[in-house]
Amino acid sequence: MKGAILPILALALSAPLQAARAPDDVPSTRPLYLQLIQQARIDGRPRAALAYLDDFERRYPHDLEARILRVNSLLDLGRVEEAGTLAQALPDDRNGTVSAVRGHVAAAGNDWTGATAYYQTARTARPADPFIRNALGYAFLRVGRYSEAVDALKGAADLAPGDEVIRNNLILALLAAGQRAEANRALQGIRDTDVRANLRKTLLAEVERIHLSLPRAQGKGS
């Protein structure tokens, strides 16, 4: 469900020092510090991200982007209930960002119906965002709405044709929907035969797991 652009770490690391030396922060400090926080999450250091956020929010209180980063960092640590409380306190926005993070919280809590609703709202606000479409497609999968999952994930793949996570989720949706021929064509695009075989095995196991998680009437597709 995630996509990130790696910032220039050398620049990002200088942000806390700049902030500490400058009581009246210049505007450029904020994006650099946010890059530092993002990088900590990318590096798998969510506790560091939270520590940086504590410092950041003293300089920029009530910053929406920082509040969203805090929710995501808490999710990284598995603190779903705490993340949910903070996510619900976020102000509603018009660009879909808050709806998307609320969807992430719902998904982390296995509330796939709730996640689907939030991601649909986010997609309406940000129709060209492939990662929201990817998240929505997977949420559709988890509630047994396979044809809608395929449609959402095809849209995501068109918007981000080189993204392997989206490609894999699309193949997963095609397999779940019983569209084996199209799934096999997509798999043939993977040149390494060992990688292809392992991926197919993994995706088939995931399809079975999803089927078993659904009520019997839904378990074989829609």
NUDRENRO-736393 format. One line per 5 residues: number of its first residue (from 1); their letters; for each residue x, y, z of N, C-alpha, C. Coordinates in nm, 3 decimals. Layout:
N
NUM = a = X,Y,Z,X,Y,Z,X,Y,Z | ...
END
This chain:
222
1 = mkgai = 0.080,-0.119,0.000,0.000,0.000,0.000,0.084,0.125,0.000 | 0.235,0.120,0.000,0.312,0.238,0.026,0.399,0.273,-0.093 | 0.427,0.407,-0.112,0.524,0.449,-0.209,0.600,0.566,-0.151 | 0.728,0.574,-0.174,0.806,0.682,-0.115,0.919,0.720,-0.207 | 0.957,0.846,-0.200,1.073,0.895,-0.275,1.185,0.917,-0.175
6 = lpila = 1.300,0.855,-0.199,1.411,0.872,-0.107,1.466,1.013,-0.118 | 1.467,1.089,-0.007,1.527,1.222,-0.012,1.678,1.213,-0.007 | 1.743,1.326,-0.025,1.889,1.331,-0.012,1.920,1.334,0.136 | 1.974,1.223,0.187,1.990,1.208,0.331,2.084,1.312,0.389 | 2.188,1.348,0.317,2.283,1.446,0.372,2.215,1.578,0.402
11 = lalsa = 2.126,1.620,0.315,2.052,1.743,0.340,1.955,1.726,0.455 | 1.886,1.612,0.457,1.786,1.590,0.561,1.849,1.588,0.699 | 1.968,1.528,0.711,2.031,1.516,0.841,2.072,1.651,0.898 | 2.088,1.750,0.813,2.128,1.881,0.863,2.013,1.958,0.923 | 1.890,1.914,0.900,1.774,1.992,0.941,1.765,2.013,1.091
16 = plqaa = 1.783,1.911,1.178,1.771,1.936,1.321,1.874,2.034,1.372 | 1.996,2.029,1.316,2.099,2.122,1.359,2.063,2.264,1.321 | 2.012,2.281,1.201,1.970,2.414,1.159,1.860,2.465,1.250 | 1.764,2.377,1.280,1.651,2.419,1.362,1.698,2.457,1.502 | 1.795,2.382,1.556,1.843,2.410,1.690,1.916,2.544,1.696
21 = rapdd = 1.981,2.581,1.587,2.059,2.705,1.587,1.975,2.827,1.553 | 1.855,2.806,1.500,1.777,2.919,1.449,1.644,2.927,1.521 | 1.629,3.012,1.624,1.502,3.025,1.693,1.390,3.066,1.599 | 1.420,3.156,1.508,1.321,3.196,1.408,1.346,3.115,1.283 | 1.281,2.998,1.275,1.311,2.903,1.168,1.280,2.963,1.032
26 = vpstr = 1.372,2.944,0.941,1.347,2.986,0.804,1.253,2.886,0.740 | 1.176,2.928,0.637,1.079,2.837,0.577,1.139,2.708,0.524 | 1.266,2.710,0.479,1.324,2.590,0.418,1.350,2.480,0.520 | 1.352,2.512,0.649,1.379,2.411,0.751,1.270,2.306,0.756 | 1.146,2.346,0.740,1.034,2.253,0.756,1.042,2.136,0.658
31 = plylq = 1.052,2.159,0.527,1.057,2.043,0.437,1.178,1.955,0.459 | 1.292,2.014,0.497,1.410,1.933,0.524,1.388,1.843,0.645 | 1.325,1.898,0.746,1.300,1.818,0.867,1.199,1.708,0.837 | 1.098,1.739,0.757,1.001,1.636,0.719,1.068,1.525,0.638 | 1.166,1.561,0.555,1.242,1.459,0.483,1.317,1.368,0.579
36 = liqqa = 1.375,1.426,0.682,1.445,1.347,0.782,1.351,1.246,0.848 | 1.231,1.291,0.881,1.134,1.203,0.945,1.092,1.092,0.849 | 1.065,1.129,0.724,1.030,1.029,0.624,1.142,0.926,0.608 | 1.266,0.975,0.604,1.378,0.884,0.586,1.390,0.786,0.702 | 1.363,0.833,0.822,1.368,0.743,0.938,1.267,0.631,0.922
41 = ridgr = 1.148,0.662,0.872,1.048,0.557,0.848,1.094,0.462,0.738 | 1.147,0.517,0.629,1.194,0.433,0.518,1.303,0.338,0.565 | 1.388,0.387,0.655,1.499,0.306,0.707,1.455,0.206,0.813 | 1.326,0.203,0.845,1.277,0.110,0.947,1.307,0.155,1.088 | 1.309,0.287,1.111,1.338,0.342,1.244,1.222,0.428,1.292
46 = praal = 1.104,0.367,1.313,0.987,0.446,1.350,1.001,0.517,1.484 | 1.077,0.461,1.577,1.096,0.529,1.706,1.176,0.657,1.687 | 1.273,0.653,1.599,1.348,0.775,1.567,1.255,0.877,1.501 | 1.169,0.829,1.411,1.073,0.920,1.346,0.986,0.989,1.450 | 0.939,0.913,1.549,0.855,0.973,1.654,0.934,1.074,1.737
51 = ayldd = 1.060,1.045,1.765,1.142,1.139,1.840,1.161,1.268,1.761 | 1.189,1.256,1.632,1.204,1.374,1.548,1.072,1.452,1.541 | 0.960,1.379,1.536,0.830,1.445,1.531,0.804,1.525,1.659 | 0.844,1.472,1.774,0.827,1.547,1.898,0.900,1.680,1.889 | 1.021,1.677,1.836,1.099,1.800,1.823,1.038,1.892,1.717
56 = ferry = 0.998,1.833,1.604,0.940,1.912,1.495,0.814,1.985,1.540 | 0.730,1.916,1.616,0.601,1.975,1.653,0.615,2.086,1.756 | 0.728,2.093,1.824,0.752,2.210,1.909,0.777,2.334,1.824 | 0.835,2.315,1.706,0.863,2.427,1.618,0.743,2.459,1.528 | 0.672,2.355,1.488,0.559,2.372,1.396,0.437,2.300,1.454
61 = phdle = 0.375,2.358,1.557,0.261,2.289,1.619,0.143,2.278,1.523 | 0.070,2.168,1.537,-0.053,2.143,1.460,-0.028,2.129,1.309 | 0.094,2.095,1.270,0.125,2.075,1.129,0.058,1.945,1.083 | -0.027,1.954,0.980,-0.106,1.838,0.939,-0.018,1.726,0.886 | 0.082,1.760,0.805,0.168,1.656,0.750,0.242,1.581,0.861
66 = arilr = 0.285,1.654,0.963,0.354,1.590,1.075,0.258,1.500,1.153 | 0.134,1.543,1.168,0.036,1.461,1.240,0.009,1.331,1.164 | 0.005,1.340,1.032,-0.015,1.219,0.951,0.107,1.128,0.961 | 0.226,1.186,0.960,0.348,1.106,0.977,0.349,1.036,1.112 | 0.297,1.101,1.213,0.291,1.037,1.345,0.199,0.916,1.342
71 = vnsll = 0.084,0.930,1.277,-0.008,0.816,1.265,0.063,0.700,1.195 | 0.129,0.729,1.084,0.197,0.622,1.009,0.312,0.560,1.090 | 0.384,0.641,1.166,0.492,0.588,1.248,0.439,0.497,1.358 | 0.325,0.533,1.415,0.262,0.447,1.515,0.216,0.316,1.452 | 0.165,0.324,1.330,0.127,0.200,1.260,0.250,0.113,1.235
76 = dlgrv = 0.363,0.175,1.203,0.486,0.099,1.183,0.522,0.017,1.307 | 0.486,0.070,1.424,0.516,0.003,1.551,0.404,-0.090,1.596 | 0.297,-0.099,1.517,0.185,-0.184,1.555,0.094,-0.123,1.660 | 0.106,0.004,1.685,0.023,0.072,1.786,-0.102,0.125,1.718 | -0.188,0.031,1.677,-0.302,0.063,1.590,-0.406,0.146,1.663
81 = eeagt = -0.436,0.111,1.786,-0.540,0.185,1.860,-0.499,0.330,1.880 | -0.375,0.352,1.918,-0.326,0.489,1.936,-0.326,0.565,1.804 | -0.284,0.498,1.698,-0.287,0.561,1.565,-0.429,0.596,1.525 | -0.524,0.508,1.555,-0.663,0.534,1.520,-0.720,0.655,1.591 | -0.685,0.669,1.718,-0.733,0.785,1.794,-0.682,0.915,1.732
86 = laqal = -0.554,0.917,1.696,-0.497,1.036,1.634,-0.555,1.061,1.496 | -0.577,0.953,1.420,-0.630,0.969,1.284,-0.770,1.027,1.285 | -0.852,0.984,1.380,-0.988,1.036,1.386,-0.992,1.182,1.430 | -0.887,1.228,1.498,-0.880,1.368,1.542,-0.828,1.461,1.433 | -0.780,1.406,1.322,-0.730,1.490,1.214,-0.845,1.565,1.148
91 = pddrn = -0.820,1.688,1.104,-0.925,1.761,1.033,-0.949,1.700,0.896 | -1.075,1.693,0.856,-1.105,1.644,0.722,-1.044,1.738,0.619 | -0.990,1.680,0.513,-0.929,1.762,0.409,-0.998,1.733,0.276 | -0.960,1.809,0.177,-1.021,1.792,0.045,-0.932,1.718,-0.053 | -0.808,1.691,-0.014,-0.718,1.627,-0.110,-0.701,1.477,-0.086
96 = gtvsa = -0.775,1.422,0.009,-0.777,1.277,0.028,-0.671,1.221,0.119 | -0.579,1.305,0.167,-0.469,1.253,0.248,-0.516,1.196,0.380 | -0.606,1.267,0.446,-0.656,1.220,0.576,-0.740,1.094,0.558 | -0.823,1.092,0.455,-0.902,0.970,0.429,-0.810,0.851,0.404 | -0.701,0.874,0.331,-0.608,0.764,0.303,-0.544,0.711,0.430
101 = vrghv = -0.500,0.799,0.520,-0.434,0.751,0.641,-0.535,0.682,0.732 | -0.659,0.730,0.732,-0.763,0.658,0.808,-0.787,0.520,0.748 | -0.775,0.510,0.616,-0.784,0.380,0.552,-0.672,0.288,0.596 | -0.550,0.342,0.609,-0.437,0.262,0.654,-0.461,0.208,0.796 | -0.518,0.294,0.881,-0.547,0.251,1.019,-0.650,0.139,1.018
106 = aaagn = -0.756,0.157,0.939,-0.859,0.054,0.932,-0.801,-0.077,0.880 | -0.717,-0.069,0.777,-0.654,-0.189,0.722,-0.565,-0.257,0.825 | -0.490,-0.178,0.901,-0.403,-0.235,1.004,-0.482,-0.307,1.111 | -0.606,-0.263,1.132,-0.694,-0.328,1.229,-0.783,-0.434,1.168 | -0.755,-0.472,1.043,-0.834,-0.572,0.969,-0.980,-0.532,0.952
111 = dwtga = -1.007,-0.403,0.955,-1.141,-0.353,0.923,-1.142,-0.317,0.775 | -1.156,-0.419,0.691,-1.142,-0.397,0.547,-1.262,-0.326,0.487 | -1.379,-0.341,0.548,-1.495,-0.265,0.501,-1.473,-0.117,0.525 | -1.426,-0.082,0.645,-1.395,0.057,0.674,-1.284,0.110,0.586 | -1.180,0.029,0.566,-1.069,0.071,0.481,-1.117,0.100,0.339
116 = tayyq = -1.204,0.014,0.288,-1.257,0.035,0.152,-1.327,0.169,0.141 | -1.410,0.202,0.241,-1.483,0.328,0.236,-1.388,0.448,0.240 | -1.289,0.442,0.326,-1.194,0.553,0.334,-1.114,0.567,0.205 | -1.069,0.456,0.150,-0.989,0.463,0.027,-1.073,0.510,-0.092 | -1.201,0.476,-0.093,-1.287,0.527,-0.200,-1.298,0.679,-0.192
121 = tarta = -1.313,0.731,-0.071,-1.317,0.876,-0.053,-1.186,0.939,-0.099 | -1.074,0.876,-0.062,-0.943,0.928,-0.102,-0.926,0.923,-0.254 | -0.972,0.816,-0.317,-0.959,0.806,-0.463,-1.041,0.913,-0.533 | -1.159,0.944,-0.480,-1.240,1.049,-0.540,-1.166,1.183,-0.536 | -1.096,1.207,-0.426,-1.022,1.333,-0.412,-0.893,1.333,-0.493
126 = rpadp = -0.832,1.214,-0.510,-0.701,1.205,-0.578,-0.705,1.093,-0.682 | -0.779,1.112,-0.788,-0.800,1.003,-0.885,-0.674,0.960,-0.959 | -0.572,1.045,-0.963,-0.449,1.010,-1.036,-0.340,0.954,-0.945 | -0.373,0.924,-0.820,-0.273,0.870,-0.727,-0.274,0.718,-0.737 | -0.168,0.657,-0.792,-0.170,0.511,-0.810,-0.167,0.435,-0.679
131 = firna = -0.108,0.493,-0.575,-0.092,0.420,-0.450,-0.223,0.414,-0.372 | -0.306,0.517,-0.386,-0.440,0.509,-0.327,-0.522,0.405,-0.402 | -0.512,0.401,-0.533,-0.583,0.299,-0.610,-0.534,0.159,-0.574 | -0.405,0.146,-0.551,-0.350,0.017,-0.510,-0.407,-0.026,-0.375 | -0.408,0.067,-0.281,-0.463,0.036,-0.148,-0.610,0.000,-0.157
136 = lgyaf = -0.684,0.075,-0.238,-0.826,0.046,-0.255,-0.846,-0.091,-0.319 | -0.766,-0.121,-0.420,-0.778,-0.251,-0.486,-0.756,-0.366,-0.389 | -0.655,-0.354,-0.303,-0.629,-0.461,-0.207,-0.742,-0.470,-0.105 | -0.795,-0.354,-0.063,-0.908,-0.356,0.030,-1.029,-0.425,-0.033 | -1.055,-0.395,-0.161,-1.163,-0.465,-0.231,-1.140,-0.616,-0.229
141 = lrvgr = -1.016,-0.657,-0.251,-0.982,-0.799,-0.246,-1.021,-0.860,-0.112 | -0.989,-0.791,-0.004,-1.009,-0.847,0.129,-1.156,-0.856,0.169 | -1.243,-0.785,0.096,-1.387,-0.799,0.124,-1.457,-0.880,0.016 | -1.379,-0.941,-0.074,-1.436,-1.030,-0.174,-1.495,-0.961,-0.295 | -1.464,-0.835,-0.315,-1.517,-0.761,-0.431,-1.409,-0.765,-0.541
146 = yseav = -1.396,-0.881,-0.600,-1.281,-0.909,-0.686,-1.282,-0.831,-0.817 | -1.397,-0.818,-0.879,-1.401,-0.744,-1.006,-1.365,-0.598,-0.984 | -1.411,-0.540,-0.873,-1.375,-0.402,-0.842,-1.227,-0.391,-0.806 | -1.174,-0.494,-0.742,-1.031,-0.496,-0.712,-0.949,-0.493,-0.840 | -0.988,-0.577,-0.936,-0.916,-0.581,-1.064,-0.920,-0.445,-1.132
151 = dalkg = -1.037,-0.382,-1.134,-1.051,-0.253,-1.200,-0.964,-0.147,-1.132 | -0.968,-0.142,-0.999,-0.888,-0.043,-0.927,-0.739,-0.065,-0.951 | -0.697,-0.190,-0.950,-0.555,-0.220,-0.965,-0.506,-0.202,-1.109 | -0.594,-0.225,-1.206,-0.555,-0.194,-1.344,-0.533,-0.043,-1.360 | -0.619,0.035,-1.295,-0.598,0.179,-1.298,-0.467,0.219,-1.234
156 = aadla = -0.435,0.156,-1.120,-0.308,0.184,-1.053,-0.190,0.145,-1.141 | -0.200,0.029,-1.207,-0.090,-0.017,-1.293,-0.071,0.074,-1.413 | -0.179,0.127,-1.467,-0.166,0.222,-1.578,-0.095,0.350,-1.533 | -0.122,0.392,-1.409,-0.063,0.515,-1.358,0.082,0.496,-1.313 | 0.115,0.374,-1.271,0.252,0.345,-1.225,0.295,0.211,-1.283
161 = pgdev = 0.322,0.207,-1.414,0.345,0.078,-1.482,0.469,0.003,-1.435 | 0.563,0.069,-1.372,0.684,0.000,-1.328,0.683,-0.047,-1.184 | 0.573,-0.024,-1.113,0.570,-0.056,-0.971,0.540,-0.204,-0.949 | 0.632,-0.276,-0.886,0.617,-0.420,-0.869,0.508,-0.456,-0.768 | 0.491,-0.376,-0.664,0.386,-0.404,-0.566,0.249,-0.399,-0.632
166 = irnnl = 0.227,-0.295,-0.712,0.099,-0.283,-0.783,0.082,-0.398,-0.880 | 0.187,-0.431,-0.955,0.180,-0.544,-1.048,0.141,-0.673,-0.975 | 0.206,-0.699,-0.863,0.178,-0.822,-0.789,0.035,-0.824,-0.734 | -0.012,-0.709,-0.685,-0.149,-0.704,-0.636,-0.250,-0.723,-0.749 | -0.218,-0.672,-0.867,-0.307,-0.692,-0.981,-0.312,-0.840,-1.018
171 = ilall = -0.198,-0.906,-1.023,-0.198,-1.050,-1.053,-0.276,-1.126,-0.946 | -0.259,-1.086,-0.820,-0.333,-1.147,-0.710,-0.483,-1.132,-0.731 | -0.526,-1.012,-0.769,-0.669,-0.988,-0.792,-0.721,-1.070,-0.909 | -0.642,-1.079,-1.016,-0.684,-1.159,-1.131,-0.699,-1.306,-1.093 | -0.606,-1.357,-1.014,-0.616,-1.496,-0.969,-0.738,-1.516,-0.880
176 = aagqr = -0.761,-1.422,-0.790,-0.876,-1.433,-0.700,-1.007,-1.428,-0.776 | -1.009,-1.348,-0.883,-1.131,-1.334,-0.964,-1.149,-1.448,-1.062 | -1.055,-1.541,-1.065,-1.064,-1.654,-1.158,-1.021,-1.622,-1.299 | -0.954,-1.508,-1.318,-0.908,-1.468,-1.451,-0.764,-1.519,-1.470 | -0.750,-1.651,-1.474,-0.619,-1.715,-1.474,-0.539,-1.684,-1.600
181 = aeanr = -0.605,-1.678,-1.714,-0.532,-1.654,-1.839,-0.464,-1.517,-1.836 | -0.538,-1.416,-1.792,-0.480,-1.282,-1.786,-0.371,-1.274,-1.679 | -0.393,-1.342,-1.567,-0.291,-1.347,-1.463,-0.163,-1.411,-1.515 | -0.178,-1.519,-1.591,-0.060,-1.587,-1.646,0.014,-1.500,-1.746 | -0.061,-1.422,-1.824,0.005,-1.331,-1.919,0.087,-1.227,-1.844
186 = alqgi = 0.030,-1.177,-1.735,0.105,-1.079,-1.655,0.229,-1.142,-1.592 | 0.216,-1.264,-1.547,0.332,-1.334,-1.489,0.441,-1.357,-1.592 | 0.402,-1.380,-1.717,0.502,-1.404,-1.822,0.590,-1.282,-1.846 | 0.545,-1.165,-1.800,0.628,-1.046,-1.813,0.749,-1.047,-1.721 | 0.753,-1.141,-1.627,0.867,-1.155,-1.536,0.966,-1.252,-1.600
191 = rdtdv = 1.081,-1.205,-1.639,1.174,-1.286,-1.719,1.240,-1.398,-1.639 | 1.274,-1.372,-1.516,1.342,-1.472,-1.434,1.243,-1.583,-1.398 | 1.269,-1.703,-1.447,1.172,-1.812,-1.427,1.158,-1.851,-1.280 | 1.267,-1.846,-1.205,1.258,-1.879,-1.062,1.176,-1.776,-0.987 | 1.201,-1.648,-1.016,1.123,-1.541,-0.953,0.976,-1.556,-0.989
196 = ranlr = 0.950,-1.584,-1.115,0.812,-1.600,-1.161,0.742,-1.715,-1.088 | 0.811,-1.829,-1.080,0.751,-1.946,-1.015,0.726,-1.922,-0.867 | 0.821,-1.858,-0.801,0.805,-1.830,-0.658,0.692,-1.731,-0.633 | 0.683,-1.629,-0.720,0.576,-1.531,-0.705,0.440,-1.597,-0.726 | 0.429,-1.679,-0.828,0.302,-1.748,-0.854,0.261,-1.832,-0.733
201 = ktlla = 0.355,-1.905,-0.677,0.326,-1.988,-0.560,0.279,-1.902,-0.443 | 0.348,-1.791,-0.420,0.312,-1.701,-0.310,0.173,-1.642,-0.330 | 0.144,-1.598,-0.453,0.015,-1.535,-0.480,-0.099,-1.635,-0.471 | -0.079,-1.756,-0.517,-0.184,-1.858,-0.506,-0.213,-1.889,-0.359 | -0.110,-1.894,-0.277,-0.132,-1.916,-0.133,-0.208,-1.799,-0.071
206 = everi = -0.177,-1.677,-0.116,-0.247,-1.559,-0.064,-0.393,-1.560,-0.108 | -0.420,-1.600,-0.231,-0.559,-1.611,-0.278,-0.637,-1.707,-0.188 | -0.578,-1.821,-0.158,-0.645,-1.918,-0.072,-0.670,-1.861,0.066 | -0.573,-1.788,0.119,-0.589,-1.727,0.250,-0.702,-1.625,0.250 | -0.710,-1.546,0.144,-0.818,-1.447,0.134,-0.952,-1.517,0.123
211 = hlslp = -0.961,-1.620,0.039,-1.086,-1.694,0.025,-1.132,-1.748,0.161 | -1.040,-1.804,0.237,-1.075,-1.864,0.365,-1.116,-1.761,0.470 | -1.071,-1.636,0.452,-1.104,-1.532,0.549,-1.243,-1.474,0.528 | -1.306,-1.508,0.415,-1.436,-1.450,0.379,-1.549,-1.546,0.414 | -1.671,-1.491,0.431,-1.787,-1.579,0.444,-1.795,-1.672,0.323
216 = raqgk = -1.848,-1.791,0.343,-1.843,-1.893,0.238,-1.904,-1.846,0.107 | -2.011,-1.766,0.114,-2.078,-1.721,-0.008,-1.990,-1.630,-0.091 | -1.895,-1.561,-0.025,-1.808,-1.468,-0.097,-1.676,-1.531,-0.138 | -1.640,-1.641,-0.080,-1.503,-1.689,-0.086,-1.450,-1.723,-0.222 | -1.534,-1.743,-0.323,-1.483,-1.780,-0.454,-1.502,-1.672,-0.560
221 = gs = -1.515,-1.549,-0.514,-1.512,-1.440,-0.611,-1.645,-1.372,-0.628 | -1.641,-1.262,-0.703,-1.761,-1.184,-0.729,-1.755,-1.130,-0.870
END
